[in-house]
Amino acid sequence: MDTQTETLNQNQSILQKKPIWQAHPYLINSLILLVALILSVTVGSIYIPLQNILHLLLKPLLNLNIVDAPFYSTILFTVRLPHTILVCLTGAALASSGAAYQGLFRNPLADPYLIGVASGAGLGAVVALGISWPSTVLGWLSIPVAAFVGATITVWLVYSLASVNRSVPTTTLILAGVAVSSFATALTSFVMLRSKDEVHRALSWLLGGSPMSGWAPVWAAFPYIMIGLIALWLFSHALNVLQFGEEQAQQLGIHVERTKLMIILAASLTTAAAVSFSGLIGFIGLIVPHMMRLLWGTDYKRLIPLSVLGGGSALLLADLLARVVLAPQVLPVGIVTALAGAPFFLWLLRRAKDQLYW
């Protein structure tokens, strides 16, 4: 009898074992991100072998001498590496913000563009760019500030329009966001038309083809994005509780309205920092958190960091495709994400008719 019980327990444990890709989400996503980082710094108009990259990175420690070191070093440290880091940070910011919005609205179709945050941030950044194209670190710092101001004003307008008796119904909030987003987009187009000298660069920027290069935008965006990512992770418990409904969350000790506002502000800061340097890149904030949720569950303590890893990987791969598909011409990465994301969105919309995700 004991032998039979032991055998049954062993069989049950075998059945309960998860596939390695599902049991180790952080490991799998970290490896994918590592591959995306390597491809991003090696592949381009000039291919840099991985061995040379490792030598260049380790050269200060090991005092190595390699062929074409100055040539490769200039490309790697002046162009490829800062661009790769900025793209990775942008993907992480958009995906984590998308995860937060999807949890806040309990809607898998939500993303940073839903309530006009990205449009407001884009308007603020375009106004700053229209005044003068920045060339110093202090000038780069003004862009996320202007973008965050635009995003904050947008959030305030949406909240004011959607507020009913000191509460903000989700449906009303979304409808107000759509209206304000359209208004911000119209203002952005007007500013671009008035700034004739900068219209081409601004248009390229809006499509996700940022002409900004070097380390200055990386250092300018990094603190804003990191503050936003940490804040969103700290609100992961509140997002989990909000999945039970606002009334239930209130009974469990969550100050619902204040929490909703803080989550939106944190997501707005993160989105604004990403938009200000990389333009309006769609679908990353929709696709990545939704895929992470389908594969590894709805616990936001896990979903937020997984979205950070997945968002960085997804945008790096999209950026790589944008660089090689029409080489030597570089496509705006926003075009690539739209071409890949639109079919996924249609599939998701069709799937939503047949089953619930939450």
N, C-alpha and C positions, 0 to 999 in steps of 0.2 A: 504493500500500500504506500509506504514511504517512497519507494522507488518510482511508483506511478505519479505520485504528487510532485516529486522532484522533476520528473520528465515533463509534466504538464507545465510547471513553473518555468522551466527552461524554454519550452515551446512558446509560452506567452511572452517571455522576455525577448525572444527572437522576433516575434511578430511586432512587438512594441518598439523595436529598434528603428530609428529613423535613418533615411539615407544620409550619407556624409554631407551632401550639399545642404540638407535641411537641418542637420544636427549642429553644424558649425557655420552659422551665417556670417559671423564677423571674419572668420578665416577666409571663407570663399570670397566675400566682397573685398577684403583687403588684397587678396591675390589678383582679383580682376582689376582693382585700382592700380596695383603695381605694374601689371602688364600695360595698362592704358598710359601710365606715366612714362614707361620705357619707350613705347611706340611714339608718344608725342614728342619726346626729345630726340629720337633717332631719325624719324621719317620727316622728310621735307624736300624742298628743292635741292638741297645738298644733304646727302645721307651721311650721318655720323655713326660709325660702328659703335656698338655697345662697349666693346673693349676700350676704345678711346675715351668714351664718356667716363667709364670707371677710372681710367688712368688720370683724367683731368680732375675728377672729384677727389681722388686720393693723392694727387701730386703734391699738395702742400705737406702731407703727412709723410709720404714715402720718398719725396724728392726724385720723382720719375722723370725720364726724358723720352718723349715719343715724337714720331714724325708728324709734321703739320700741327704741332700743339698750339702755336699762336693762332693759326687759322681756325681750327676747331674750337679753341677756347673762346674766341670772339663770338662765334655763332652761338655756342652753348650758353655762355653766361650773360650775353647781352640781349639775345633774341629768344632762343628756345626755352630756356629754363624759366625766366620771368613770365613768358606767355603761358607756359604749361601750368605754373602755379596759379596764375590769375584765372585761367579757365577752370581749373579744379575747384578753386574757392567759389567761383560763380555757380558751378553745378551743385556744389554742396549747399550753398545758400538757397538756391531756388527749390531744390528738392526738399530740404528740411522745412522751408516755409510752406510748401505745398502740403506736406504731411500735417503741419499744424492747422492749416485752413481746412483740410479734409476732416480732421478730428473735431475742430471747433464747430463746423457746420454739419457734421455727421453726414457728409456727402462725398462719395468717391470721385465726383466730377469737379470738385473745388480745386482751385490753384491760386497762386499769387495775383492773378489778373481778375479774380472774381469780383472783388469789391472795389476795383479801381486803384489798388495800391501801386501796382507796377506802372499804370498809366500816369498817376500823379508823380511818381518818382521820375519817370521819363520826362515829364514836363519840366520838373525842377532842374534836371540835369541839362536839358536842351537850352533852358534859359541861361544857365551858367556857361554853357559852351558857346552860346550866341553872343555873350558879352565879350569873351576873349577865350581863345583856345589855350588852355594852361600848359606851361612848360616847366614849372617848378613843382617841388613836393608840396609847397603851400598851396599852389594853384590846384593840384590834384586833390588836396584835402577839401577844397571848396566844393568839388563836384558831389561827393556823397552827402555833404551837409545840405546842399541845395536839393538833392534828390530826396533826402529824408524830410526836409521841410515840405516839399511837394507831396510826398506820401502822407505826412502827418496832416496836412491841410485836407487832403482827400479823405482820410479816415474821419477827420472831424466833421466834414460835410456829410459824409455817408451816415455817420452816427446821428448827427442832428436831424437829418431827413427821415431816418428810420426809427427814431426814438418815439415810443408810445407809452405814456404814463410811467416814465423812468425805467422802462425796460426796452430791449431792442429785439423784436422778433426776427428770427433768422431769415424768413422769407422776405420781409420788408427790407432787411439789411442788404440782401442780394439784389433786389430790384433797384434800390437806391444806388448800389455800387455800379450797376450796369449804366445807369443814367449819368452818374458823375464820371465814370470811365470814358464814356463817349464824349463828354464835354472836355475832359482833359486831353483826349486825343485830338480833338478839333483845335484846341489852343496850341498844342504842340505843332501841328501842321502850319498854323498861322505864324508862329515864331520862326519856324524853319523858312517859310516863304519871305519873311521880313529880313532874315539874316542870309542874304544871297551868297556872300562869300563863303559861308560855312555850310551851305545847304547840302553839298555832296557828302562831306564828311559826317554831317549829322544824320543824313539818310542812311549811310552805310552803318553808322553806329546803331541806329534804331533797328536795323535788320540783324544785329548781332555781329557786325563786322567791324569791331572797334579798331581804329587806327592807333590806339594808344599802345606804346611799347616801352620796354625797359622796366626797371625796378620801381620807379616812382609810383605808378598806379597800384602795384602789389603792396607796397608799404602803406599806401593811403587806404586801400580797401581792407587790409587784413584786420585791423582792430575792430572796425565796425562789424565785419562778418563774424568774427570770433565772439564778440559780445552777444550778438544776436543768436548764434548757435548755442552758446552756453545757456542763455535765457530760455530758449525753446526747450532744451533738455530739462531744465529745472521745472518747467511747467508740464512735463510728461505725465506726472501723476494726476494733475488736474485734468488733462486731456482724457486720461483713462476714465476718470469719474464722470466726466461730461458725457461719455457714451451711453450712460444710463438715463440721460435726459436731464434737463435743467432743474426740474423740481426735485428729483432724486438727489442730484448733486448738491442742491441747497440743503437738503436734509442731512447729507453726509458731511456738512461743514464747509462746503466750498462757497465762497462769495461769488456767485455766478457772474454778475455784471462786471464786477471789478476784474475778475479773472479773464473774462472774454476780452476786455479792453487791453489788459496787459499782454495777452497772447498776440492780439492784433498789432500792438505796438512793437513787440519783439520781432514778429514776422515782417512788419513793415520796415524796420531797421535793416534786417537781413536782406530783404528784397531790394531796398533802396541802394544798399552798398553794391549789390550784384549788378543792378540795372545801370547804375551811374558809370561803371567802367566797361561793361560788356554789352550794353544795349538791351532791347526787349527780346529776350529769347524765350519762345513759347514751348509748352508741352513738357519740359523737364520737370516742372513742379507738379504736373499731373501724372505723367507716366511712371516716374521712378517710385514715389511713395506708394502708388497703387500696386505696382509689381512687388515691392517689398512686403506689402500687406498680404497679398495673395500667397507669397512663398513662405513667409515667416510669422504671420499672425498680426494681431492688432494691438499688441502691448506697446504703448508709445515710449516706454523706457528703452525698448529695443528698436522700435520703428524709426525714431528720430536719428540715432547714430547710424543705423543701416541706410537711411535715406541720404545722410551726409556722404557715406562711402559710395553708394550707388549713383548719386547725383554727380559726384566728381568723375566717376568712371564714364557715365553716359555722355556727359558733355565733352570730355576729352576725346572719346571715340567719334562723336559727331564733328568735333573740330578737326580731327585727323582726316575724316572723310571730306570735309569742306576744303582741305588743303590739297588733296591728291586727286579728287574726281575730275577737275579741269586744270590740273597743274600745267604751267606755272601760275595760272590765275587762281586766286583764293576766293572761294565763295563765302558770303556772310554765313556764319554758323546757324543763325536763325532760320535760314532757308532750309538747311538740312534737317533741323529739329522739327520744322513744320511739315516737311515732306514725310518724315518718319512718324510724327506724332498724330497727324490728322487721321490716317487709317486706323491707328490704335484707338483714338477717341471714338470713331464711328463703331468699332468693334465693342468698345466699352459701353457705349450708349445702347447698342443692340442687346448686349448681355444684361444690361440693367433692367430691361423689360421682363426678363424671365426669372430673375432671382435677386435676392437681397444680399448685400455684402456685409451688413452690420448685424 
